[in-house]
Amino acid sequence: MVWIIGNKGMLGSQICRTLSENKIEFVGTDSDVSILDYPALEGFACCKNISFIVNCAAYTAVDKAESDVDFARELNASGPRNIARLAKKLGVPFIHISTDYVFDGTASSPISEDTPIKPIGVYGQTKAEGEMAIAGETSDFYILRTAWLYGWSGKNFVYTMIRAMNSHESVKVVNDQRGTPTNCVTLSSVILKIIEKRACGESVPNGIYHVTDLGEITWFDFTKEIFAQGLGNGLITNKNCVVNPCATTEYPTPAKRPAYSVLDKSKIQKTLGITLPDWKKSLGGFLNSELFDKTRIE
């Protein structure tokens, strides 16, 4: 049985959906079993046939983390350490989700897994600490770094921008941060593949992997494509909205964003024998699905 921690969040709910569609038995917990309470985690796992643990729980409010350091550190470092410790005790593999924010954004070409980490904010720093904490507790781990994540459940950039474009004559979007959007379906499919391979006794080397959709764009590029595809399927009702580019400096935030965070995905593709989808195709799948929550763009 796969244990999904953080099952009510945007990614966790998608992983549950993916496992259900593939008839894989799972159990989910969220705030009902705190990752900060090791005895509670241990008690929940007791008498259950846990074969894999996937952790989606995290402190993800990037700007708020700058003034909420202790709690961000607890959720992003102490919690994962507790889960890794339990996974070691249970003798099961542990999949943990990390982020492109562990890098400082000064690269100019896709970033590989062995590139030294250098976070530039509290969120990235605490996620980096979480990675190190996990490696200190168990060797049977998979840390999947992802970026620009969006999904059907929960707030995300796609829903936000459709709502903004439908209600404004124009929107301004930063055009000097480069990265790759990631549909939760893509990341969930990779997690499924790792679980299936391990269940069949196939070797999947432990370690850190980068997982996003394919491509390299800016937030401005992403918004333009959301507008174009949304116009085509009727989600964009304000066809006259103008999308304008702007610089990051025009919208100062408490936390600095990496200017370049395109991740090199060759390792995960080679290891699992897969080809990740292009970001435009993934966006289309998201916008055209019956699971798209139209109440979030009203």
N, C-alpha and C positions, 0 to 999 in steps of 0.2 A: 504493500500500500504506500502511495506517495503522499507525503504530508506537505501541503501548501501553506506556508506561513505568510499572512497578509493577503488572504484569499478574497477579501472584499474590495481591494484596490483595483486600479485600472489594469495593471498587468496580472495580478493574482486571479482576478475574475476571468481573464482570457485564458490563462493556463488551465484553470478548472474546466472551462468550456472545451479546450483542446483535448484534455485528458478524457473528458466525458465522451466526446465525439469518437475517440479512438478506443473506447471501452477499457480504459485503464482505471483501476480502483484508486480512489484518493480520498483524503480527508483534509478539511481546511479549518484554519483558525485565524483570528484577527486579534482585535484588542481584548477578546475574551481570555486569551492566554498570552500574557505579556512576555515578550522576549527578554525583558529585563529581569525576570523572575525565573532563575534556573530551576528551582524546585517545582514551579508550575509547569514548565516545559517538560521536565522529567516525569511529573505526575501524569500529564496528558499522554505521553508516549507509552506509559506503562500499560502492559497487556494488549497493546496494539501491534500488529505485524508491520511496522514501519520499515520500508525497504529503501526509501529515498526521501531526502528533505530538500525542499526548494524554498528559499527565503526571498520574499518580495517586500517585506516590511522595511521601511526606511523613513528617515526624516528628509523630505525632498523640497521643503520650502527654502530655496536657495538664498533669497534675500533675508528672510526672517532668521536664518541660521546665524547671520552675522551678529545678532544681538541675543541669540538663544543658544549659545555655544555648548553649554553643559548638556542640555537635553538632546541637541543634535549629536553630540558625541556618544551619549548613552544609546540612542537608537541606531546610530550608524557604525559604532565600534563595539561597545559593550554587549549589545544584543546579539550581533553576529558571533561574537566570541562565545557566548552562552550556547548558541545553536551548534556551533562547530564542536564545542566540548561534548555536547550531547550526542552529536552524530558520531563522534569518535567512540563514545561509550557504547552506542548501539551497533557500531560497526557498519554504518551505512554511508553512502556518498552524500555530499552536500553541495547543492547548487546555490550560488549567491549572486545577486545582481549588483553590479557596480556601474561606474559612470565615466564619461569622457572628461569630467571635471577634475580627475586626478592629474591631468596634464595642464601645463600653463598656457597653451595656445600659441606658442611661438614657432611651432613646426610649419613647414611649407609643403609637406607631402604626407600621404597617409601614415598614421602612427602605428607602429607595431607593438606587440605585447611586451617586448623586452626594452622598450624605451623607458628611461628613468622617469619616475613620476615626480611631479613638481606642482602640487595644487596651489591655487592662488586665492582661495577663499575658505571659509569655515566648512561649507558643505563638502567641497572636494577634499579638504584635509581630513575630515572625519570619515569620509568614505575610504580614503587611502588607509587610515588607521584600521578600519574594518577589514580591509584586505589582509593587512599584516597580522591582525588578531586571529583571523581564520587560519592562516598558514602556520601560526604558532600553536594551534590546537589540534589540527588534523591534517593528514597528507592527502586524504581522499576527498578533494574539493574541486569544484569548477567555479571559477569566478568569471562571470560574463559581463564585460563592460559594454554598455550600450549608450545611445545618445538620442536626443530629440524625440522621445517616445510619445506616442499617441495611441489611443484605443477607444473602443466604443463606450466603456464605462468610466465615468469621471471627467474632470476638467482637463482640457488639453488645448494646444495651440490651434488645431484645426477647427474645433467647435468655436473657440474664441474669435478667430478671424472671420469665419462665416457670419457670425452674429454681428461683428463690427462692420463688415462690408455691407450687410443688409440694412444697417441703420445709420450709416454715415455717407456723406458725399465723397469722402476720400479717407484713406488711411496711410500712415507712414510706417514703414517697416525697415529694420536695420539691414544694411546691405554689405556690411564689412565683418560679419561673423560667418565663417564657412564650416559646414558640417554635413551630416546626413540624417534625414528623418528616419524613424523606425516605427513601423506598424507593430503593435503588440503581437499580432498574429505571427510575424516573422520570428520574433524572439521566442514565443511560445512553441513554435514548430521546431526550433533548434533544441530547446529544452526537452521536448518530446523525443527527439532523435537520440539525444544522449541517454535518456531513460530507457528507451527501447533497446539500444545497443548494449547497454550494461545488463539489462534483463536477459538478453540472449547470450550473455557471456563474452561478448565482443570487447576488445580493449579500446578504451577511450582515454588517452593520456590525461592525467590530472593537470591542473594548472589554470592559467589565465587565458581567456579568449575574448576577442573583440567581435561583437555581433550588432550590426545595423543593416538596414537595407543598403543597396548599392547606389553609388553616385556621389556627387560633390556639389553642393549648392549653398546659397545664403538664405536667410529667413525671408528676404524679399522675393527671391526666386520661388521659394516654397509657397508664399502667399499668392503670387501670380498664378501658379499652377492650381492652387485650391480654387481661386476665382474662376479660372478657365473651365476646370472640370465641374465645379459647382454650377456654373452657368449652363453647362450642357445637360445636367440632370435635374435642374430646377431648384437646387438647394440655394443658389444665389438668386434672389428676387430683385436685387437692386443692380441692374446691369450697367448703370452709369457710374458706379463707384470707381474712383481712380486710386490705384495702388502706387504710392510714391516711395522711392528709396530714401533712406537717411543714414546718418552715421551713428554709431553706438554712443558717441559723445552727446548726441542730442537728447538721449534718454538715460541720464545717469541713474544707476541703481546701487544699493548698498553693497552688493556682491559683484565683483568683476567677472565678466564672462570670457571664456577662452575665445580668442579671435579665430583660431583654426583648430578644429577637433575632429577632422575626418579620420576615422579608424581603419586600419588595414585589416581586412577580413579574410585574407588568404589562408591563415592558419586554421580557422574553424571550418572553412569550406573544404580544405584538403583533408582535415581530420575526419570529418563526417561524410565526405564524398557528396557534398551538396553544392548547389548554386543559389546564392541568396537572390531575392527579387530586386529589381530596380525600384527606386523610391516612387517613381510615377505610377508604376503598376500597383504598388502597395497602397498608394493613396486612392487610386481608383477603386480598389477592392473595398476600402474603408467607406468611401462616399456612396458607393452603389449597393451596399449591403442592407438587408432588411433589419440588421442590428443597429444601424445608424440611429442615434437617439435625436430625433428632430426637436424634442422639447428643450434640448441644450442650445439650440440656435434661435430660440424665440425671444 
